[in-house]
Amino acid sequence: MSIDLNSMPKLGFGLMRLPENEGVIDHEQVCRMVDKYMKAGMNYFDTAYVYHGGKSEVAAREALVKRYPRDSFMIATKLPAWEIKEYADVDRIFNEQLERAGVDYFDFYLLHSIEDGSNYDTYVKYDCFDWGLKKKAEGKIKHFGFSYHGTPELLKEVLDIHPEVEFVQIQYNYLDRTNPVVQSQKLYEILRDRNIPIIIMEPIRGGMLANMPSEIEERFKKRQPERSVASWALRFIGSLPGIMTILSGMSSEDQMDDNISTFTDFEPMAKDEFEIVDSVTDELLSMPQIGCTSCRYCCDGCPMRISIPDVFRTINTLRRYPDDWRSKNFYNGLVQRSGRAEHCISCGQCERVCPQHLPIIELMKEASEILD
């Protein structure tokens, strides 16, 4: 069954960065966000086995599945390679996901984070592509694909071997187009050449493209006074052909309101707006920043309980605003509830799961020298 791009909402609700209250998902606020999103005529929800320490799929059940008719929404989740140790794990994880989400089938199902090396090798070793087709034949999966963090060369290889794949999810935003690690533009072009529907993740780069230096923000506001900085990142992606939906991991009702506004009566970018984005991209790339998107995959397995993305956010802010005392105040508050950068024991667990392939151990040493 082919995917009708015209039937997909431009904005997808990513359930990776849900609002929390004292470390627990804020159920009442999530319900309000789901209601606003559904009321706006949008209905694509993206979760995963590992999001929020395994609680994201449960949150989807409580805020969405129990409260809306099953045929009124689409839900996507993912199979994590790093949790598979034997063949039985694949069915075990899938059945657990059905139970967590409270559904009989998933509209979209993805092999999570295919990349060169262990993840892809694991999916091949345990015949996960064939398994996905079997689940589709059983009606347990409506559409089968994968999320991708590897090289353009591997993407071509996977698609050549598996033409049955219906869609691919990639990281793409205006800043990562020429990123030598992410290589977003090349991945996008490969998928467009093959006419494969594309889901976009990290369009605002973990919030980075929503918080700009004042001089850049003024440039955006001069052209579009009523629009937020974040809306530029979303409209950039939304103006490209071949996009199935654009995921935003919204953490507050304000973010939800702003994103819904962006995609209600959507206005594609004009030529001069693309030129502004290009100039902003050049300026941002000249600033040394750690390319962390705050996916938090590194946090659950950290034996020292270090909130690595928040440490990197502090360093990035200090690199951009070296005299801002609030950054170190933020860090001092952070380490009251998590480990310090100097507590890193260089175990490498974080580097093995980082989709951005960051040299986290070395970066933590730098952070420790600055912050501790």
Rosetta blueprint (number, residue, H / E / L):
1 M L
2 S L
3 I L
4 D L
5 L H
6 N H
7 S H
8 M L
9 P L
10 K L
11 L E
12 G E
13 F E
14 G E
15 L L
16 M L
17 R L
18 L L
19 P L
20 E E
21 N E
22 E L
23 G L
24 V E
25 I E
26 D L
27 H H
28 E H
29 Q H
30 V H
31 C H
32 R H
33 M H
34 V H
35 D H
36 K H
37 Y H
38 M H
39 K H
40 A L
41 G L
42 M L
43 N L
44 Y E
45 F E
46 D E
47 T L
48 A L
49 Y L
50 V L
51 Y H
52 H H
53 G H
54 G H
55 K L
56 S H
57 E H
58 V H
59 A H
60 A H
61 R H
62 E H
63 A H
64 L H
65 V H
66 K L
67 R L
68 Y L
69 P L
70 R H
71 D H
72 S H
73 F L
74 M E
75 I E
76 A E
77 T E
78 K E
79 L E
80 P E
81 A H
82 W H
83 E H
84 I L
85 K L
86 E L
87 Y H
88 A H
89 D H
90 V H
91 D H
92 R H
93 I H
94 F H
95 N H
96 E H
97 Q H
98 L H
99 E H
100 R H
101 A H
102 G L
103 V L
104 D L
105 Y L
106 F E
107 D E
108 F E
109 Y E
110 L E
111 L E
112 H E
113 S E
114 I E
115 E L
116 D L
117 G L
118 S H
119 N H
120 Y H
121 D H
122 T H
123 Y H
124 V H
125 K H
126 Y L
127 D L
128 C H
129 F H
130 D H
131 W H
132 G H
133 L H
134 K H
135 K H
136 K H
137 A H
138 E L
139 G L
140 K L
141 I E
142 K E
143 H E
144 F E
145 G E
146 F E
147 S E
148 Y E
149 H L
150 G L
151 T L
152 P H
153 E H
154 L H
155 L H
156 K H
157 E H
158 V H
159 L H
160 D H
161 I H
162 H L
163 P L
164 E L
165 V L
166 E L
167 F E
168 V E
169 Q E
170 I E
171 Q E
172 Y L
173 N L
174 Y L
175 L L
176 D L
177 R L
178 T L
179 N L
180 P L
181 V L
182 V L
183 Q L
184 S H
185 Q H
186 K H
187 L H
188 Y H
189 E H
190 I H
191 L H
192 R H
193 D H
194 R L
195 N L
196 I L
197 P L
198 I E
199 I E
200 I E
201 M E
202 E L
203 P L
204 I L
205 R L
206 G L
207 G L
208 M H
209 L H
210 A H
211 N L
212 M L
213 P L
214 S H
215 E H
216 I H
217 E H
218 E H
219 R H
220 F H
221 K H
222 K H
223 R H
224 Q L
225 P L
226 E L
227 R L
228 S L
229 V H
230 A H
231 S H
232 W H
233 A H
234 L H
235 R H
236 F H
237 I H
238 G H
239 S L
240 L L
241 P L
242 G L
243 I E
244 M E
245 T E
246 I E
247 L E
248 S E
249 G L
250 M L
251 S L
252 S L
253 E H
254 D H
255 Q H
256 M H
257 D H
258 D H
259 N H
260 I H
261 S H
262 T H
263 F H
264 T L
265 D L
266 F L
267 E L
268 P L
269 M L
270 A L
271 K H
272 D H
273 E H
274 F H
275 E H
276 I H
277 V H
278 D H
279 S H
280 V H
281 T H
282 D H
283 E H
284 L H
285 L H
286 S L
287 M L
288 P L
289 Q L
290 I L
291 G L
292 C L
293 T L
294 S L
295 C L
296 R L
297 Y H
298 C H
299 C H
300 D H
301 G L
302 C L
303 P L
304 M L
305 R L
306 I E
307 S L
308 I H
309 P H
310 D H
311 V H
312 F H
313 R H
314 T H
315 I H
316 N H
317 T H
318 L H
319 R H
320 R H
321 Y L
322 P L
323 D L
324 D L
325 W H
326 R H
327 S H
328 K H
329 N H
330 F H
331 Y H
332 N H
333 G H
334 L H
335 V L
336 Q L
337 R L
338 S L
339 G E
340 R L
341 A H
342 E H
343 H H
344 C L
345 I L
346 S L
347 C L
348 G L
349 Q H
350 C H
351 E H
352 R H
353 V H
354 C L
355 P L
356 Q L
357 H L
358 L L
359 P L
360 I H
361 I H
362 E H
363 L H
364 M H
365 K H
366 E H
367 A H
368 S H
369 E H
370 I H
371 L H
372 D L
